[in-house]
Amino acid sequence: SGIAMGLISDGERYAVLSDILGDEDHLGDMDFKVTGTEDGITACQMDIKIKGLSYEILVNALNQAKEGRMHILGKLTDTIATPNADVKGHAPKMVTRRIPNEFIGALIGPGGKNIQELQKETETT
């Protein structure tokens, strides 16, 4: 699950907001997006409009984001207990295959002929 945190400050006082409406995107000093699982953060992104960010503010934002993420994750898992085993046919997919090093040359072929043909047939890169 993910959540965005905002910051409103006057230089001395501050408030970390859980971003629901997005008002602090225009009015605030920070937009901090945090996403992850029960086990921890998997990605984050921050835009700030102030000169610096104190450690205290960052810790508060991360703690508040964790509470929000866990709340959202709880709602998600109440609705869908486990992920679907597969995705719909039109959903984007990525399939990865690892080719042992000793077979890379054979796969690529002379001048890349084999790999180019595979890409053409499978419409992949």
DSSP file with accessible surface (Angstrom, degrees, kcal/mol):
  #  RESIDUE AA STRUCTURE BP1 BP2  ACC     N-H-->O    O-->H-N    N-H-->O    O-->H-N    TCO  KAPPA ALPHA  PHI   PSI    X-CA   Y-CA   Z-CA
    1    1 A S              0   0   27      0, 0.0    35,-2.2     0, 0.0     2,-0.3   0.000 360.0 360.0 360.0 166.0    0.0    0.0    0.0
    2    2 A G  E     -A   35   0A  34     33,-0.2     2,-0.3    66,-0.1    33,-0.2  -0.972 360.0-178.0-145.5 160.0    1.1    3.6   -0.3
    3    3 A I  E     -A   34   0A  27     31,-2.4    31,-3.0    -2,-0.3     2,-0.4  -0.979  21.2-131.0-151.8 155.2    0.4    7.0    1.0
    4    4 A A  E     -A   33   0A  17     15,-0.5    15,-3.7    -2,-0.3     2,-0.4  -0.934  18.6-155.9-112.6 137.8    1.5   10.6    0.5
    5    5 A M  E     -AB  32  18A   0     27,-3.5    27,-3.0    -2,-0.4     2,-0.3  -0.893   7.3-161.1-111.4 142.8    2.6   12.8    3.3
    6    6 A G  E     -AB  31  17A   0     11,-3.4    11,-2.6    -2,-0.4     2,-0.4  -0.762   5.0-146.7-117.1 166.0    2.5   16.6    3.2
    7    7 A L  E     -AB  30  16A   0     23,-1.1    22,-3.7    -2,-0.3    23,-0.8  -0.998  10.1-174.9-136.2 130.7    4.2   19.2    5.3
    8    8 A I  E     + B   0  15A  67      7,-2.3     7,-2.2    -2,-0.4     2,-0.3  -0.997  22.2 161.2-120.2 125.8    3.0   22.7    6.3
    9    9 A S  E     - B   0  14A  34     -2,-0.4     5,-0.2     5,-0.2    -2,-0.0  -0.982  39.3-160.0-143.9 157.1    5.5   24.8    8.2
   10   10 A D        -     0   0   91      3,-2.0     4,-0.1    -2,-0.3    -1,-0.1   0.131  66.9 -91.7-116.6  13.9    6.1   28.5    9.0
   11   11 A G  S    S+     0   0   74      2,-0.5     3,-0.1     1,-0.1    -2,-0.0  -0.021 122.2  40.2 100.5 -30.5    9.8   28.0    9.8
   12   12 A E  S    S+     0   0  181      1,-0.3     2,-0.3     0, 0.0    -1,-0.1   0.732 116.2  38.1-113.3 -48.5    9.3   27.3   13.5
   13   13 A R        -     0   0  181      2,-0.0    -3,-2.0     0, 0.0    -2,-0.5  -0.743  67.0-179.1-104.5 156.0    6.2   25.1   13.7
   14   14 A Y  E     -B    9   0A  68     -2,-0.3     2,-0.4    -5,-0.2    -5,-0.2  -0.982  17.4-156.3-149.5 161.1    5.2   22.4   11.4
   15   15 A A  E     -B    8   0A  47     -7,-2.2    -7,-2.3    -2,-0.3     2,-0.5  -0.990  13.2-145.8-139.2 130.4    2.5   19.8   10.8
   16   16 A V  E     -B    7   0A  17     -2,-0.4     2,-0.4    -9,-0.2    -9,-0.2  -0.870  24.4-161.6 -94.2 126.3    2.9   16.6    8.8
   17   17 A L  E     -B    6   0A  66    -11,-2.6   -11,-3.4    -2,-0.5     2,-0.6  -0.869  22.0-126.5-112.4 142.0   -0.3   15.8    7.0
   18   18 A S  E     -B    5   0A  48     -2,-0.4     2,-0.8   -13,-0.2   -13,-0.2  -0.772  38.6-122.9 -80.7 123.1   -1.6   12.5    5.5
   19   19 A D        +     0   0   31    -15,-3.7   -15,-0.5    -2,-0.6    -1,-0.0  -0.600  57.6 139.1 -78.0 107.9   -2.3   13.5    1.9
   20   20 A I  S    S+     0   0  143     -2,-0.8    -1,-0.2   -17,-0.1   -15,-0.0   0.728  80.9  23.5-109.9 -47.9   -6.0   12.7    1.1
   21   21 A L  S    S-     0   0  144      0, 0.0    -2,-0.1     0, 0.0     0, 0.0   0.661  95.8-126.0 -95.9 -20.9   -7.1   15.8   -0.9
   22   22 A G    >>  +     0   0   11    -18,-0.1     3,-1.3     3,-0.0     4,-0.6   0.595  64.8 135.4  86.6   9.8   -3.7   16.9   -2.2
   23   23 A D  H >>  +     0   0   95      1,-0.3     4,-2.1     2,-0.2     3,-1.0   0.869  68.2  57.3 -59.6 -37.2   -4.1   20.5   -0.9
   24   24 A E  H 3> S+     0   0   12      1,-0.2     4,-2.0     3,-0.2    -1,-0.3   0.673  87.8  77.4 -73.1 -11.8   -0.6   20.6    0.4
   25   25 A D  H <4 S+     0   0   62     -3,-1.3    -1,-0.2     1,-0.2    -2,-0.2   0.910 112.8  22.8 -57.8 -39.1    0.8   19.8   -3.1
   26   26 A H  H << S+     0   0  159     -3,-1.0    -2,-0.2    -4,-0.6    -1,-0.2   0.808 137.8  32.0 -95.3 -35.0    0.1   23.4   -3.9
   27   27 A L  H  < S+     0   0  136     -4,-2.1    -3,-0.2   -19,-0.0    -2,-0.2   0.664 105.1  80.9 -97.9 -20.9    0.2   25.0   -0.5
   28   28 A G  S  < S-     0   0    2     -4,-2.0   -20,-0.2    -5,-0.3     3,-0.1  -0.158  71.6-127.4 -92.9-178.3    2.6   22.9    1.4
   29   29 A D  S    S+     0   0   31    -22,-3.7    20,-2.8     1,-0.2    21,-0.7   0.475  87.4  28.3-103.2  -9.2    6.4   22.6    1.8
   30   30 A M  E     -AC   7  48A   4    -23,-0.8   -23,-1.1    18,-0.2     2,-0.4  -0.990  47.7-166.1-154.6 144.5    6.7   18.8    1.1
   31   31 A D  E     +AC   6  47A  16     16,-2.8    16,-2.7    -2,-0.3     2,-0.5  -0.974  21.5 178.5-129.1 115.6    5.1   16.0   -0.8
   32   32 A F  E     -AC   5  46A   8    -27,-3.0   -27,-3.5    -2,-0.4     2,-0.4  -0.954   9.6-165.2-128.2 108.0    6.5   12.7    0.3
   33   33 A K  E     -AC   4  45A  86     12,-3.0    12,-2.1    -2,-0.5     2,-0.4  -0.830   9.3-179.1 -97.7 132.7    5.1    9.5   -1.2
   34   34 A V  E     +AC   3  44A   4    -31,-3.0   -31,-2.4    -2,-0.4     2,-0.3  -0.997   3.1 173.7-134.0 131.1    5.9    6.2    0.6
   35   35 A T  E     +AC   2  43A  54      8,-2.5     7,-2.5    -2,-0.4     8,-1.6  -0.940  17.6 113.0-134.4 156.4    4.8    2.7   -0.5
   36   36 A G  E     - C   0  41A   4    -35,-2.2     5,-0.2    -2,-0.3     2,-0.2  -0.994  48.9 -84.0 172.8-166.6    5.6   -0.8    0.8
   37   37 A T  E >   - C   0  40A  65      3,-2.3     3,-0.9    -2,-0.3    33,-0.1  -0.507  55.2 -82.7-116.2-175.1    4.5   -4.0    2.4
   38   38 A E  T 3  S+     0   0  146      1,-0.2     3,-0.1    -2,-0.2    32,-0.0   0.814 128.1  56.5 -59.2 -30.0    4.0   -5.2    6.0
   39   39 A D  T 3  S-     0   0  157      1,-0.2     2,-0.3     0, 0.0    -1,-0.2   0.654 120.6 -70.2 -81.7 -17.4    7.8   -5.8    6.0
   40   40 A G  E <   -C   37   0A  27     -3,-0.9    -3,-2.3    26,-0.0     2,-0.3  -0.941  67.3 -33.1 155.2-175.3    8.9   -2.4    5.1
   41   41 A I  E     +C   36   0A  84     -2,-0.3    -5,-0.3    -5,-0.2     3,-0.1  -0.548  35.4 179.1 -78.2 135.8    9.2    0.4    2.6
   42   42 A T  E     +     0   0A  96     -7,-2.5     2,-0.3     1,-0.4    -6,-0.2   0.645  69.4   0.1-107.8 -23.0    9.7   -0.6   -1.1
   43   43 A A  E     -C   35   0A  51     -8,-1.6    -8,-2.5     2,-0.0    -1,-0.4  -0.976  57.8-179.8-161.3 152.0    9.8    2.9   -2.6
   44   44 A C  E     -C   34   0A  81     -2,-0.3     2,-0.3   -10,-0.2   -10,-0.2  -0.980   4.1-171.2-151.2 157.8    9.6    6.5   -1.7
   45   45 A Q  E     -C   33   0A  80    -12,-2.1   -12,-3.0    -2,-0.3     2,-0.4  -0.979   8.4-167.2-150.8 137.6    9.8    9.9   -3.5
   46   46 A M  E     -C   32   0A  61     -2,-0.3     2,-0.4   -14,-0.2   -14,-0.2  -0.993  13.0-173.2-135.7 136.7    9.9   13.4   -2.1
   47   47 A D  E     -C   31   0A  86    -16,-2.7   -16,-2.8    -2,-0.4     2,-0.4  -0.996  17.0-175.0-117.8 130.6    9.5   16.9   -3.4
   48   48 A I  E     -C   30   0A  71     -2,-0.4   -18,-0.2   -18,-0.2   -19,-0.1  -0.966  22.9-169.5-127.9 147.2   10.4   19.7   -1.0
   49   49 A K        +     0   0  126    -20,-2.8     2,-0.2    -2,-0.4   -19,-0.1   0.349  67.4  82.1-110.5   0.8   10.0   23.5   -1.4
   50   50 A I  S    S-     0   0   47    -21,-0.7    -2,-0.1     1,-0.1     3,-0.0  -0.632  89.1-108.9-104.2 168.2   11.9   24.5    1.7
   51   51 A K  S    S-     0   0  219     -2,-0.2     2,-0.3     1,-0.1    -1,-0.1   0.855  91.1  -6.6 -67.3 -37.1   15.7   24.8    2.1
   52   52 A G        -     0   0   46      2,-0.0     2,-0.4    -3,-0.0    -1,-0.1  -0.945  58.0-130.6-152.2 171.8   16.1   21.7    4.3
   53   53 A L        -     0   0   49     -2,-0.3     2,-0.0    -5,-0.0    -5,-0.0  -0.991  26.0-131.9-132.5 123.0   14.3   19.0    6.2
   54   54 A S     >  -     0   0   53     -2,-0.4     4,-2.2     1,-0.1     5,-0.2  -0.333  19.7-119.6 -73.2 156.7   15.2   18.2    9.8
   55   55 A Y  H  > S+     0   0  190      1,-0.2     4,-2.8     2,-0.2     5,-0.2   0.898 114.7  57.3 -59.1 -40.2   15.7   14.7   11.0
   56   56 A E  H  > S+     0   0  119      1,-0.2     4,-2.4     2,-0.2    -1,-0.2   0.921 107.2  46.5 -59.5 -45.3   12.8   15.1   13.4
   57   57 A I  H  > S+     0   0   17      2,-0.2     4,-2.8     1,-0.2    -1,-0.2   0.927 112.5  50.4 -64.4 -44.0   10.4   16.0   10.6
   58   58 A L  H  X S+     0   0   58     -4,-2.2     4,-2.7     2,-0.2    -2,-0.2   0.932 111.3  47.9 -61.5 -44.8   11.6   13.1    8.5
   59   59 A V  H  X S+     0   0   45     -4,-2.8     4,-2.7     1,-0.2     5,-0.2   0.934 113.0  48.7 -62.1 -44.5   11.1   10.6   11.3
   60   60 A N  H  X S+     0   0   61     -4,-2.4     4,-2.6    -5,-0.2     5,-0.2   0.921 112.1  48.7 -61.2 -43.7    7.7   12.0   12.1
   61   61 A A  H  X S+     0   0    0     -4,-2.8     4,-2.6     1,-0.2    -2,-0.2   0.918 112.6  47.8 -63.7 -42.9    6.7   11.7    8.4
   62   62 A L  H  X S+     0   0   56     -4,-2.7     4,-2.3     2,-0.2    -2,-0.2   0.910 113.2  47.7 -65.4 -41.9    8.0    8.2    8.1
   63   63 A N  H  X S+     0   0   90     -4,-2.7     4,-2.1     2,-0.2    -2,-0.2   0.924 114.1  46.2 -64.9 -43.2    6.2    7.1   11.3
   64   64 A Q  H  X S+     0   0   59     -4,-2.6     4,-2.3    -5,-0.2    -2,-0.2   0.896 111.5  52.5 -66.9 -37.4    2.9    8.7   10.2
   65   65 A A  H  X S+     0   0    1     -4,-2.6     4,-3.2    -5,-0.2     5,-0.2   0.900 107.2  52.8 -64.3 -39.2    3.3    7.2    6.7
   66   66 A K  H  X S+     0   0  119     -4,-2.3     4,-2.7     2,-0.2     5,-0.2   0.938 108.9  49.0 -62.5 -45.6    3.8    3.7    8.3
   67   67 A E  H  X S+     0   0  147     -4,-2.1     4,-2.1     1,-0.2    -2,-0.2   0.934 114.7  45.6 -58.5 -45.8    0.6    4.1   10.3
   68   68 A G  H  X S+     0   0   14     -4,-2.3     4,-2.7     2,-0.2     5,-0.2   0.919 112.8  49.4 -63.9 -44.3   -1.3    5.2    7.2
   69   69 A R  H  X S+     0   0    7     -4,-3.2     4,-3.1     1,-0.2     5,-0.2   0.914 111.3  49.1 -62.2 -42.8    0.2    2.4    5.0
   70   70 A M  H  X S+     0   0   57     -4,-2.7     4,-2.4    -5,-0.2    -1,-0.2   0.899 111.3  50.1 -66.5 -36.4   -0.7   -0.2    7.6
   71   71 A H  H  X S+     0   0  123     -4,-2.1     4,-1.9    -5,-0.2    -2,-0.2   0.954 114.4  43.8 -64.0 -48.5   -4.3    1.1    7.8
   72   72 A I  H  X S+     0   0   58     -4,-2.7     4,-2.6     1,-0.2    -2,-0.2   0.920 113.0  51.9 -62.5 -44.5   -4.7    1.1    4.0
   73   73 A L  H  X S+     0   0   29     -4,-3.1     4,-2.9     1,-0.2     5,-0.2   0.904 107.2  53.6 -60.9 -39.4   -3.0   -2.4    3.8
   74   74 A G  H  X S+     0   0   27     -4,-2.4     4,-1.9     1,-0.2    -1,-0.2   0.918 109.5  47.6 -60.3 -43.1   -5.4   -3.7    6.4
   75   75 A K  H  X S+     0   0  119     -4,-1.9     4,-1.4     2,-0.2    -2,-0.2   0.906 112.6  50.0 -64.6 -39.9   -8.4   -2.4    4.4
   76   76 A L  H  X S+     0   0   90     -4,-2.6     4,-3.2     1,-0.2     3,-0.3   0.941 112.2  45.3 -64.1 -46.9   -6.9   -4.0    1.2
   77   77 A T  H  < S+     0   0   62     -4,-2.9    -1,-0.2     1,-0.2    -2,-0.2   0.781 107.7  58.6 -73.1 -23.9   -6.4   -7.4    2.8
   78   78 A D  H  < S+     0   0  129     -4,-1.9    -1,-0.2    -5,-0.2     3,-0.2   0.861 115.7  37.0 -65.1 -34.3   -9.8   -7.3    4.4
   79   79 A T  H  < S+     0   0  118     -4,-1.4     2,-0.5     1,-0.3    -2,-0.2   0.892 133.3  22.6 -84.4 -43.9  -11.2   -7.0    0.9
   80   80 A I     <  -     0   0  102     -4,-3.2    -1,-0.3    -5,-0.2    -2,-0.1  -0.915  66.7-170.3-129.6 102.5   -8.8   -9.3   -0.9
   81   81 A A  S    S+     0   0   86     -2,-0.5    -1,-0.1    -3,-0.2    -4,-0.1   0.865  73.6  12.3 -64.5 -39.8   -7.1  -11.8    1.4
   82   82 A T  S    S-     0   0  101     -5,-0.0    -1,-0.1     0, 0.0     3,-0.1  -0.973  87.2 -99.0-136.6 152.3   -4.5  -13.0   -1.2
   83   83 A P        -     0   0  116      0, 0.0     2,-0.1     0, 0.0    -2,-0.0  -0.313  49.8 -93.7 -65.9 153.8   -3.3  -11.8   -4.6
   84   84 A N        -     0   0  138      1,-0.1     3,-0.0     2,-0.0    -4,-0.0  -0.388  28.9-125.2 -64.1 147.2   -4.8  -13.4   -7.7
   85   85 A A  S    S+     0   0  108     -3,-0.1     2,-0.3    -2,-0.1    -1,-0.1   0.821  89.8   7.8 -65.9 -32.7   -2.7  -16.3   -9.0
   86   86 A D  S    S-     0   0  126      0, 0.0     2,-0.2     0, 0.0     3,-0.1  -0.902  77.0-115.4-142.2 172.5   -2.5  -14.6  -12.4
   87   87 A V        -     0   0   86     -2,-0.3     6,-0.0     1,-0.1    -2,-0.0  -0.676  43.2 -80.2-108.7 164.6   -3.5  -11.4  -14.1
   88   88 A K    >   -     0   0  152     -2,-0.2     3,-1.6     1,-0.1    -1,-0.1  -0.201  45.7-108.5 -61.1 155.2   -6.0  -10.6  -16.8
   89   89 A G  T 3  S+     0   0   72      1,-0.3    -1,-0.1    -3,-0.1    -2,-0.0   0.785 116.7  49.7 -58.5 -31.7   -4.9  -11.3  -20.4
   90   90 A H  T 3  S+     0   0  163      2,-0.1    -1,-0.3     0, 0.0    -2,-0.1   0.522  86.1 108.3 -89.2  -3.2   -4.6   -7.7  -21.4
   91   91 A A  S <  S-     0   0   28     -3,-1.6    -4,-0.1     1,-0.1     2,-0.0  -0.463  81.1-102.3 -73.2 142.5   -2.5   -6.7  -18.3
   92   92 A P        -     0   0  132      0, 0.0     2,-0.3     0, 0.0    -1,-0.1  -0.356  45.6-173.6 -63.3 143.9    1.2   -5.9  -19.0
   93   93 A K        -     0   0  124     -3,-0.1     2,-0.4     2,-0.0     0, 0.0  -0.958  18.9-153.8-136.8 156.9    3.5   -8.8  -18.1
   94   94 A M        -     0   0  167     -2,-0.3     2,-0.5     2,-0.0     0, 0.0  -0.995   8.9-168.4-133.2 125.6    7.2   -9.3  -17.9
   95   95 A V        -     0   0  104     -2,-0.4     2,-0.4     2,-0.0    -2,-0.0  -0.962   7.3-163.4-114.1 131.0    8.8  -12.7  -18.2
   96   96 A T        -     0   0  105     -2,-0.5     2,-0.4     2,-0.0    -2,-0.0  -0.942   8.0-176.9-117.8 135.5   12.4  -13.2  -17.4
   97   97 A R        -     0   0  194     -2,-0.4     2,-0.6     2,-0.0    -2,-0.0  -0.995  18.2-142.2-127.9 136.7   14.6  -16.1  -18.4
   98   98 A R        -     0   0  217     -2,-0.4    -2,-0.0     0, 0.0     0, 0.0  -0.882  12.9-156.7-101.6 122.6   18.2  -16.5  -17.3
   99   99 A I        -     0   0   58     -2,-0.6     5,-0.1     2,-0.0    -2,-0.0  -0.855  24.8-115.4 -97.9 124.5   20.5  -18.0  -19.9
  100  100 A P    >>  -     0   0   63      0, 0.0     3,-2.3     0, 0.0     4,-0.5  -0.284  28.3-114.9 -57.3 143.8   23.6  -19.7  -18.6
  101  101 A N  G >4 S+     0   0  127      1,-0.3     3,-1.2     2,-0.2     4,-0.5   0.831 112.6  61.2 -51.8 -37.7   26.8  -17.8  -19.8
  102  102 A E  G 34 S+     0   0  147      1,-0.2    -1,-0.3     2,-0.1     4,-0.2   0.662 107.6  45.5 -69.8 -11.5   28.0  -20.7  -21.9
  103  103 A F  G <> S+     0   0  114     -3,-2.3     4,-2.1     2,-0.1    -1,-0.2   0.446  84.3  92.7-108.4  -0.1   24.9  -20.5  -24.1
  104  104 A I  H <X S+     0   0   62     -3,-1.2     4,-2.7    -4,-0.5     5,-0.3   0.929  85.8  50.9 -60.7 -46.9   24.7  -16.7  -24.6
  105  105 A G  H  > S+     0   0   54     -4,-0.5     4,-2.8     1,-0.2    -1,-0.2   0.910 110.6  48.9 -59.1 -41.8   26.7  -16.8  -27.9
  106  106 A A  H  4 S+     0   0   72     -4,-0.2    -1,-0.2     2,-0.2    -2,-0.2   0.888 111.7  49.9 -66.6 -37.1   24.5  -19.6  -29.3
  107  107 A L  H  < S+     0   0   54     -4,-2.1    -2,-0.2     1,-0.2    -1,-0.2   0.946 114.5  43.0 -66.3 -46.0   21.4  -17.6  -28.3
  108  108 A I  H  < S-     0   0   70     -4,-2.7     7,-1.7     6,-0.2     6,-0.8   0.922  99.1-162.4 -68.1 -41.4   22.6  -14.4  -29.9
  109  109 A G    ><  -     0   0   14     -4,-2.8     3,-2.1    -5,-0.3     2,-0.2  -0.024  39.9 -31.5  79.9 170.4   23.9  -16.1  -33.0
  110  110 A P  G >  S-     0   0  107      0, 0.0     3,-1.6     0, 0.0     4,-0.1  -0.418 135.2  -7.0 -65.3 122.6   26.4  -14.9  -35.6
  111  111 A G  G 3  S-     0   0   79      1,-0.3    -2,-0.1    -2,-0.2    -3,-0.0   0.701 126.6 -66.8  66.1  16.7   26.0  -11.1  -35.9
  112  112 A G  G <> S+     0   0   10     -3,-2.1     4,-2.4    -7,-0.1    -1,-0.3   0.619  95.6 140.2  81.2  13.6   22.9  -11.2  -33.6
  113  113 A K  H <>  +     0   0  145     -3,-1.6     4,-2.0     1,-0.2    -4,-0.2   0.913  68.4  45.5 -59.9 -47.6   20.9  -13.1  -36.2
  114  114 A N  H  > S+     0   0   72     -6,-0.8     4,-2.5     2,-0.2    -5,-0.2   0.931 114.5  46.2 -63.9 -47.3   19.2  -15.5  -33.7
  115  115 A I  H  > S+     0   0   49     -7,-1.7     4,-2.5     1,-0.2    -1,-0.2   0.902 111.7  52.1 -66.5 -37.3   18.3  -12.9  -31.1
  116  116 A Q  H  X S+     0   0  120     -4,-2.4     4,-2.2    -8,-0.4    -1,-0.2   0.912 110.6  48.4 -65.0 -38.7   16.9  -10.5  -33.8
  117  117 A E  H  X S+     0   0   89     -4,-2.0     4,-2.7    -5,-0.2     5,-0.2   0.915 110.8  50.5 -67.7 -41.6   14.7  -13.3  -35.2
  118  118 A L  H  X S+     0   0   75     -4,-2.5     4,-2.4     2,-0.2    -2,-0.2   0.927 110.9  49.1 -60.9 -43.4   13.4  -14.2  -31.8
  119  119 A Q  H  X>S+     0   0   73     -4,-2.5     5,-1.5     1,-0.2     4,-1.0   0.908 112.2  48.6 -63.8 -39.6   12.6  -10.5  -31.1
  120  120 A K  H  <5S+     0   0  157     -4,-2.2     3,-0.4    -5,-0.2    -2,-0.2   0.945 114.1  45.1 -66.4 -47.3   10.8  -10.2  -34.4
  121  121 A E  H  <5S+     0   0  134     -4,-2.7    -2,-0.2     1,-0.2    -1,-0.2   0.866 122.1  36.3 -65.6 -38.5    8.8  -13.4  -33.9
  122  122 A T  H  <5S-     0   0   74     -4,-2.4    -1,-0.2    -5,-0.2    -2,-0.2   0.458 101.4-128.2 -97.3  -1.0    7.8  -12.6  -30.3
  123  123 A E  T  <5 +     0   0  182     -4,-1.0     2,-0.3    -3,-0.4    -3,-0.2   0.933  68.6 122.6  52.3  47.2    7.4   -8.9  -30.8
  124  124 A T      <       0   0   75     -5,-1.5    -1,-0.2    -6,-0.2    -2,-0.1  -0.828 360.0 360.0-128.6 170.5    9.7   -8.3  -27.8
  125  125 A T              0   0  167     -2,-0.3    -9,-0.0    -3,-0.1     0, 0.0  -0.946 360.0 360.0-129.8 360.0   13.0   -6.6  -27.1
